[in-house]
């Protein structure tokens, strides 16, 4: 049997269409999933939408739309973007799905009740409507939401609470021992610092009068499940928890949850504590990437500084957008994206770089070699394999472009198109080497730029120069 690999993206709020920050996250997930498939594993890749949220209902109301119609339109837009970006997910889960998702959320809630970790209390706290989360005073920045910089609402409600504080020490031990991996180390240290300060119990439900759209709390229809037991449980309900035990046994635990650093606490503290309470295995890795910045700030629908990925795809193509996101945005730190930066990278690295190399090598190959080269197996550099296995996609992409630079230099230094005229055998030998190395470049590009990878490998196997440039310069 193949080794399994289960990867999840965050399930995004369908209160508005996705921006390029979301496109970055899903592209990172896709590159990891494709690499694991290439490595011979049986992969399951989950995407989805977090639909049981107050701000989703508010967005529908503000637009004058029925909430079901709103959700259908926005989730269709999610899927359309993913299709245009060549995202190879296996399932798109929706938390409004009463057959696929609700049984798992209800089953987990009941497990937490059985463990004695759910109790009803009157709660007074500071609530951010953008995050849909409560914050303590010590988590605020200048008295405002640490993510959105807005004043918080003072809410007093009777809610069910999860005894998160009970799991502070055991979580600390599991992270420090490496049993539960948080990447990168900066985020690991960040969550360990939070655990050192101690976790506080968290609200696990909202009154139905405040959030009319959601999963009713078992035995108490006056309350709906709050985001933690609802949205986070989608990672398990998607693979059968609460409805298909055989499927769940096969795929759980997740091998990696890919998240933005802004939702690290939810995934590296609240979620594993819930699993510990329920007696379930923890995910192996939580990878928290940085932000895609625009105007020096994190892209945010609420801030209004977003970039539409569809506009970039329409202008430059999906693989060019994937290229920018995976190479120009550091895998574990913040990175910047603007239209002009994407255009410069497209012209310099793709049109003048990769595209030009493909044309030069295959023009020489078609003219001088009587048959296609026979690519060898296992030619991918160990450094590339290591970077991909560490989920360092930025480093992996840099290794590909280092190889492209080396091939350009080899052509410049040896001039095989001239050499073949004076020493045919020596010239053909170099051209053969170049074609084989170009095929290896195509292989390495498979998880990063799948369409370009396919084109390069097909051209090398056919020993044909491209009929048109792979990337046309944008003036």
N, C-alpha and C positions, 0 to 999 in steps of 0.2 A: 504493500500500500504506500502511496505517496505521503510524504510529510505534509500536514496541513498548515495553512497560514491564513489567519483571519484578521483583516484590517478594516478599521472603521474611520470614516470622516465624521466631523461634527454634523449633527442634523440642524440645518440653519432655520431661523425664523422666516416663515413666508409672509412677513408683513410688507415686503417690497422685493423687487427683483434683486438678484445678486450683483455685487460689484466685484472688482478685480481682486480684492482681498480674499473673497470667498473662492474665486477662481484659482488663486494661488494654493489654498489649502487642498482643494479637490485635485489639483494637478500633482501636488506632492504625493497625495495618496495613490493616484493612478500610477505614477512612476514607480513607487515602491511595490505596488501590486504586480505591475508588469515584470519588474525585476525578479520577484519571487516566483512567478510563473516560469520565467526563463531559467531559473535555478532548479526547476523540476518539482516545485511544490504545487499542491492542490490549493488554490487560492479562493477565498471568498471575500469580496469587497463590498462593504455596505455604505450606502449614501442615504439621505432622507431629509425629511422636513419636520420640524418641531411645531406642530399646528395647534396644540392645546395651550395657547399663550394669550395673556390679556392684550398684549399690544397687537397681536394678529387680529383679534376681534375689533380693536379700536381702529386699526388701519382699514378694515372692511367697512366699518361704520362711517369713517371720515370720507371714504370714497363713495358712499351711498350704495354699497354693494351688499348683497346677501353673502354671509360668511362662507357658505359652501361654494358659491360661484367664485368668490375671491380666492379661496384655497385652490380650487381647480386651476384657475388662471395662473396663479403664481407658481404652483408646483409644476405645471406644464412648462413654464418659463425656465425653471430650474433644469428640468430634463432637456429642454432645447439647448441651453447653454452647455450642459455636459456632453450632449451629442456633438455639438460643434467643436468642443475641445477634445473630442476623441477619448472621453472618460469611459473606462471599461468596467463600470460597477456591475455587480451581480444582482443587487436588490436595492430598490428605493423604498425605504419604509416611511410611512406616514403615521403620526401618532393618533390620528383620528380613525385609524383602521381598527374596527372593533373585533375583527377576526384574527388578524395577525399580531397586533400590538397589545390591545387591552388585556387579554388573558395573562400575559407576562407581568404587566404592571400590577394587576390585582394580586397575582400569586406572590410577587415580591413584597408587596405591602403586608400581606398576611404573614409572611415569614418574619418580617420585622416586628409585627405585633406579637407573634409567638415567642420571639426572643426577648420580649419585654422592653423593646426599644422605641415604641411609639406611645406617646401620651398626649392628652389634650390639655392645653394651657391657654390662658389669656396672655396675649403678647403685645408689647408696645415696642415698636422698632422703627428704624429709618429705612425707607424703601425707595429704590431707584426704578422708575417705570421703564426706563430704557434697558437696563440689565435684567429686569424682572427678578431682582434679588434684594434681600435685606442686608444691611451693613451695620457693623458696630462702629462706635465713635472712633476707635483706634485705627480702623481701616480707611477712614476718610482722608482726603487731602484738602487742607484748608476748609474743612467742614463740608466738602462736596464729594459727589461720587468720584472715586479714583479713576474711573474709565471715561465718564462722559462729562465731568466737570460741572454737573448741574446740582441744584439744591435738591435734597431728598425729601420725600413725603414722610411725615410722622403718622404711622398707622397703629391703631390699637384694634386687635382682632382676637377672636377665640379660634385657635388653630391647633392642629395636631403637630407635635414636634418629634423629631428623631434625635435620639441621645448620641449625637456625634461626639461629644466630649469624652464619652466612655472609651473611644477607640484611638485617642491621641497617642498613647505610648506604643501600642502594638503597631500602628501605622509607621511611627518613627523607626521602630526596630526593623520593619520589613523594607523600608526604603534604604536605611543605612546598610543593611546586610546585602542589598542587591536583589533580594527576592522579588521586590516590586521596583522596576527601573523607571526613573524619571529622567528624561533627556531634554536639553543638555544639562551639564553640571550646574550651570547658573540657575536653572529652574529647580533642579533637585535641592540646591542650597536654599532657594527661596521658600520652597514648601517645608523644608526642615526647620527654617526659622519660624514659620507660622506654627508648626507643631510644637516648637520650643515654647512659644508664647501660650500655647494651649488652644484647643478648638472649643467653640461654643456650640451648644445644641442649635439645630436649625429648624425653621418652620417647614413643615412638610405638606401643608394643605392651605387652601384659601377658601373663604366662604363663597358659596355658589352665587350669592348676590353680588360679589365683587368680581369674580371670574366665572361667568356663566358658561364658558366653553371649556370642557375638560372631562376627565374620568372621575366619576363619583367615588368618594371614599367608601370602601366596603363597610356596610352597616350604618353609614351616616350620609345620606344624600344631600344634607345641608352643606357639605364640604366637597370640594374637588381636589384631586391630587395636585400638589405643587410640582414645579418643574423637575425636582430631583427624582422622585419615584416614578415620574412619567417619562420625561425625555431621556434620562440616563439609562433607564431600563430598556430602551429601544435597542441598545447594543446586544441585549440577550434575547428579547422577544423576537427580533429579526431572525435569529437562528434557533427558534423553537421553544424558548423558555415559556413554560405555562401551557404549551399546546402540543409540542412534538419532542418528546424526551430523547429519541434517537438522534435527531438533528442537533439538539443542544449538546448532547454528549460528544458528538463528532467535532463541533466547531468551538465550543467554549473551553478554556478562556480565550479572549482575544489576544492575538500576538502583539498588536499595537493599536492604540487609539492615537490618531493624529489630531491635535487641537491647536488653536491659537493660544498664546501665552495668557490672554485675558481670561480664559476659562480653565486655567491650570488648577486652581483650588477646587473647583467642582469635580474635576477628574482625578486629582491626586490626593484628595482628602475625603470629600463627601462620598463619592462613588465607591472607592475601595472600602470605606467604613460600612456602607450599606451591604456590600458583598460579604464582609467579615461577619456582620450581624446575621446574615442569612445562611452562613456556612458554605458559601460558594467560592470557587477559586478566583483569585485576582487576575486582572489582565497582566500580561508579561511586561509591557512597555507603554508608558505614556510619553509621547513626543510633543513638546510644546514649541512651536516655531514662533518667530518674531512677527512683527507687523509689516504690512506693505504701506509705506508712508506716502502721503500726498500733501504737499504744502507743509511739510515738517510734522504732520499729524497722522495718526492712524486713520485709515479710511473708515468712514462710518456713515451709515445712512442718516443718522441723527445729526451729525456734524455737517453733512452735505458736501463733503470733499471727495466723493467717489468717482471712479473711472469705470465706464461701462465696458466690460470685456468683449461684448459683441461688436462694438465699434472697432476695437483693436483686431479682432479676428477677421472682420470684414475687410479691413485695410491690409493686414499683413499675413493673414492665414493662421490657422490653429497652431501649427508647429512652431511658427515664429513667436507666437505668444507664449507657448509652453517653454520655448528656449529662453526667453527673457525671464520668465518667472523662476525657472529652475537653475539658471546660471547666474543671473544678475541679482537675485534676491538671496542673501545668505540663508542657509538652511536653519540656522539656530539663532539668528539675530534679525534686527530690523533692516529693511531695504527700501529703496525709493523707486517709484515708477511714475513716469510721465510719458505723454505721447512722444515727445522729442527724444527721450532716452530710448524708447522702444524703436523708433525710426533709425536712430544712429546705430543701435545694435544690429538691427536688421540689415542695413546697408553694409556695415563694416564686417560683421562676423558671419553673416549668412550669404548675402549676395556676393560681396567681394571675397569672402573667406571660404566657407564650405562649398557654396555653389560653384565658385570659380575653380576650386580644386577638383571637384567631381568632373567638370567639363574638361579640364586640362588632362587629367589622368586618362579618362575614358576616350578622349579624342586620340591620344597616343596609342592606347591599347587597341582600339578598333582598327587603326591604320596599320599597326605593326605586328600584332599578334594574330596568328591564324586561327586560334581557338580561345574560348574563355579560359581564364585561370581557374584552378580547382582550389577553392578556399579550404584551409585547414581548420580542424576543430581546436577549441581551447586556445585561441589567440588573444583573448581579451586580457589586458594587463592586470596583474594581481592588485595593483594600486586602485584600479577602477572597481574591481570586485569588492575590495575591502571598504572603499568609500560607500558603495551602494549598500553593503551589508550593515554599515553604521548609520544608514539613512542620511548620509551627508551628500545630498544630491548636487549641491553647489560645487563641492570638491570633485565629484564624479564628472560633471559637465566640464569643469576646468581641465580635467585630464584628457577628455576628448579633444578639446581645442588646443591643448599642448601637442597632441598627436597630429592634428591638422597643420599646426605651425611647423612641426618637424618634416612633414611630407612636402610642404611648400618649399622649405629650405633644401630638402633633398633634390627637388626638381631644379631649383636655382643653382645648386652646387654642381650637379652632374649633367644638366642639360641633355637628358636622354633623347630628346627629339633631334638634337644635332649629332649626338654620339652614335645613334643607330645608323647614320649615313656613312660613318667611317669605320665603325666596329659594330656590325649588326648584332652579333651574339651578345656583346657587353651591353649594348643599348636595350635589347629585348629583355635581358635579365633584370635591368633596373625597372623597366616598364612593368614587367611581371610583378616585381616586388611592390611597386606603387599600387597596382591594382589589388593585390592581396591585402595590403595595408588599408586601402580604401574600404575594402569589404569589412575589415575589422572595425573601422570607424562606423560603418553602417550597423554592425552588430551592437556596438556600444550605445548607439543612438536609439536602439529599440525602445527602452523604457522612457526615454526623454522626449524624443521626436519620432513617434511610431510611423507616421506616413513617410517622412523623409528617409527613415531607416529602410523601409520597404522598397522605396524607389531606388536607393543606392544599391542595395543588394540585387535587385532585379536587373539593373543596368550592368553591374559587374558580371553577373551570371550570363547575360546575353552578349557581353562584350560590345556594347553599343554606347555611343556618346548620347547624352540627353538631347531630345529633339528641340527642347526649349529650356532656358535656364531654370534651375530649381527655384531660384529666388530672383525676381526682377527688382532691380534698384528702384527705390522711391526717391524722386527728386523733390 
